[in-house]
């Protein structure tokens, strides 16, 4: 299977009985997102007979993807039903993420199960080939050490990725050339690794923007579940990203480049941004901005994001830090209000440093959004913290799983 960039993610749709297409993909996605935890729930969601749902569940079980509890469970109403769940001993995918100051890798199973994330520093040279080789080497080490079969690899990147070519644009953190073919380079880097005897060969790979992938994971498994118009805004190790999920589908624009929310101006006289502007959300509400507002210098030997999150959590213990947090929160609230005016989301989820800023100012931040937003004053938009640890990695896993959610029988190939 060739490498791909991020693709359109369609929600599960009820199939018409006369279409004759396989129910395996829709059924697996329902179980993957916990919308069909029992066989009776699967029957209702697919709008099929109990016998058909049972046969579909049995086929997914035979593929090693789900488990079907042999003992029916009862809810006190109706007939007892068999519990369905992703197989914890089933196959996994490699999830990887490049940050502005490092990289992380983990293994991801169905159901949003993400193993322990392993963090590595960036190589001394940050040219594309070297960074992507470092990611592949770190990921291969995890794959070789695990007893489960690896079916694919997904990579989250901190810059826009053009669809469908899989090229990076405006890679400001590393000064990569515009149009760098990251999808191809990542596929080649993974193909050069020793993945052990259990990995699929060749290993399918895919790349996408980290904020887009985090939003996808939050919508399927986290704080964005059941939202019709989910806006996610996140600040990772450096900068700010955003994404929109509409009716279960990522809105990525005509070429995958939509929702660059980090370059929304929130202070025309503010800090210079790598994009050439001043006062972008990107540089007014990220980790560097918080340290600058607090008049502190982070330890270069430690991950910047971890230090910034700890600083935000310490706001109540120090008046100077409190003032710095409030300043950054006000800028963030202004940006979110502008986005709410334009996008009219029914839920806003904050990830990374931003969720710690929300925790540090649980009343102030929503109040700024409400006060500065037309729609917020009319119908207050819930602002929630991310429910997932490592949402970008979780989204990279979702990206790698996508071909098998569409066609579960593909797990038997390779």
Buried (B, 14 or more C-beta within 10 A) or exposed (E): BEBBBBBEBBBBEEBEEEEEEBBBBBBBBBBBBBBBBBBBBBBEBBEBEEEBBBEBBEBBBEBBBBBBEEEEEEEEEEEEBBBBBBBEEBBBBBBBBBBBBBBBBBBBBBBBBBBEBBBBEBBEEBBBEBBBBBBBBBBBBBBBEBEBBBBBBBBBBBBBBBBBBBBBBBBBBBEBEEEBBBBBBBBBBBBEBEBBEBBBEBBBBBBBBBBBBBBBBBBBBBBBBEBEBBBBBBBBBBBBBBBBBBEBBBBBEEBBBBBBBBBBBBBEEBBEBBBEBBBBBBBBBBBBBBBBBBEBEBEEEEBBBBBBBEBBBBBEEEEEBBEBBBBBBBBBBBBBBBBBEEBBBEBBBBBBBBBBBBBBBEEBBBBBBBEBBEBBEEEBBEBBBBBBEBBBBBBBBBBBBBBBBBBBEBBEEB
